[in-house]
Amino acid sequence: NCDVFDDKEKIINPHNYCLPVAKRGIDRIAVIKAVFSGDERFFFGADSAPRLKIAKDSENPPAGVFFGSAEIPLVYRIFEEVGASNRFEDFTSKFGAEYYGYPLNKETITLAQEEWESPIMENGIQFCKGGDKYRWKIAEDKKER
């Protein structure tokens, strides 16, 4: 919230703006606790929303953020930073499938330790947190469980 709005709730960084917004501190803390709790009722969902930079920079920007290939490495980085990397796979892959009654994917992705920088912009679309540096990258080869 603090990197999206100013103190008068005017959008100052439209490229980080998405909905819903957890405006109150107590709400943001509750979301953070839920994410890292290991509780199977809370799981990852992504709604990738690539928007043209010109639209996001307008006076009334559309909601939605786009991370591209940085999305999973960013989520992993956050889990790693809070000492919860052992809960990452359940949160991102297992709990949602189980909740909706879907079988777990047979293929997996692998995060490889490799320094890289996320793109800032491609084809007129600005990436949220573009230019950030990461130490984990999705490996190209897929594996079976």
Buried (B, 14 or more C-beta within 10 A) or exposed (E): EEEBBEEEEEBBBBBBBBEEBEEEEEEBEEEEEBBBEEBEEBBBEEEEBBBEBEBBEEEEBBBBBBBBBBBBBBBBBBBBEEEBBEBBEBBBBBBBEBEEEEEEEEEEBEBEEEEBEBBEEEEEBBBBBBEBEBBBBBBEEEEEE
